[in-house]
Amino acid sequence: MDKKLIYSGNSQVLVSGIKNILDEAGIAYFEINKSDSSYPGIIGQIEVLVDKTDEVKAKLLIKHIINL
């Protein structure tokens, strides 16, 4: 499976919203949490990836939440 990055940031709240949107759309995703457990939300990034075939649809679905 070829994975594509659709979000990278440090907001746990935003990632949670993105995952909910993807779940409701039936899009499988992968979360990679590179944040420091001692400083969550401050140091490190959280990445959300989807399969290449779902990339365009996923980006359209989350566009409004990322641009807040």
N, C-alpha and C positions, 0 to 999 in steps of 0.2 A: 504494500500500500504506500503510495506516494503522498506524504503529508505536506500541507501548506500552512504557513503561519498566518492567522487572521487577526491576532491581537497579541501585543506585548506591552506590559505595564506593571505597575506595582499596587494597583487597587484590588484588594480581595473582593470588595463589594461589586465593582464593575465586572470582574471575572464571574462572580456568582450570577449576575444578571445575564451575561453572555451565555453561560452554560444553561440557564433556564430557557432562553430563547431557542438555543440549538436543540435542547431536549424536546421542546414543544413541536419543533419542525421535524423531529426524527433524524437529526443529523448527528452522527457519531463524532466525538471530539476527543482530543488528547490534551491534558493539562500538564505542563512542566513547570513546577514551582522552583525557581532558582533563588527565592528570597531567603535571607538570613533569618533563622528562627528566633534569634535574639532581638532582631529589629524588623519584625514583619511590617511590610508596607513602606519601609524606609530604604533598606538596602536590598538590592536584587530585583529581579523581574519575574513575572508569571506569564507564561506563554500558553496560548490556546491555538491548537492546530486541528485542521480537518483534512479529510481525504481530498485529493486534488479535484475529484469530480464534484465535490460539494462546495468548493472554494467560493465561486461567484455567488451562489445562493446564500451561503453563510454570511459573506460580507454585506450583501444587501440587507439581510435580516438584522444585523447588528449595527448597521451604519448609524442609525438614529441614537443608539445608546453610547456609542463611542464619541460622537460629536457634541455631547452635552457640555 
